Amino acid sequence: MHSYRPRSQVVSTTIDEDESVLLHLEAQQYYSLNETAHRIWQLLARGRAPGAIAAVLAEEWAISEAGALRHVRSFLQELDDADLVEEMSSDKTV
């Protein structure tokens, strides 16, 4: 499974406790995130892998981990399609 991180050209701002807005600086495009998307973005920004994000969502919202993982993968694909994230290299060398 691919791991992603927010692109450096994307700025996020929390609107309230559980919503946020993303701004893609190069594309000059705004994206509004609902509560679930906001939580996924928070965890992604902290370096969490998709499986770890799904585990947190499953625990916090009492949903199945498999269902949470499907949702996380779908949302990450949307973020990737919008060029808001980049795939992290599995190579650990610097």
N, C-alpha and C positions, 0 to 999 in steps of 0.2 A: 504494500500500500504506500502511496506517495505521501510525503510530508511536505507541508507548505509553510511559508512565512509571509507576512504582509510585505508588499513591495515598499521600498524606501520612498517612492513617489506618492504614497497614500498616507493621508493624515486622517486620524479619527478623533472625533469629539463626542463626548457623552452628553446627551441632551438631558436626560434624567437618569435615575438609578438603573433603568433597564432598557434604554434605547440609545442609539447613537447614529451619527452621520459620518460617512466616509467621503473624503474628497480626493480624487485622483488628480494630482497637481498638473501633470502633463496633459491629460485629456480634458481637464477643467470640467469634470463630471462629478456630481454629488450622488450619493447612494444613502438611503435611509434604512437603518437596520431595526427590526422589531426585537422583542425581548430574546427570543431564541437565537437569532442571528447575532445580536449584540453579545450574548454569552459565548457563542462559538468564536467570535472575533477576539474577545478578551483572552480566551484560552489559547488561541492561535498565536496571538501577540506575545504570550508568555512562553512560546516554544513547545507547546503540547502537540503531540502527534494525533492524527484523527481518532485512533482507537482510545487514547487517553481522554480526548474531548468527549467522545461518546460515553465513556464510563462515568465521567462527571455529570453529564446531562442525565443519564439513566438514574444516578443516585439522587440528584437534586429534584428531578421531576417525576420520580417513580414510574419510569417507562422502561421498556425492555432495552437492553444494551444493543441488541441487533437492530431494533427500530431506530434507536438514536444514531447508530453508525450509518444506517442508510441515509438519514437526514443530513448528517455531517458531511458525508461524501457528496451528496447532491448539492449542498450549499457550497462546498469547496469547489465543485465544478463550475458553479455560477460565478464565484469569485475569480476563478482562473479564466473563464471566458471573458470576464470584464477587465482582465489584466490587473486585478487588485492584489493578487498573490503571486509568488514565484515558488517553483518547486525547489526544495532544499536538496543539495547534493548529499548522497549517502557516503561520499568520500570524506573521511575525517581529517585528512592531512591539510596542513595550512601552508 
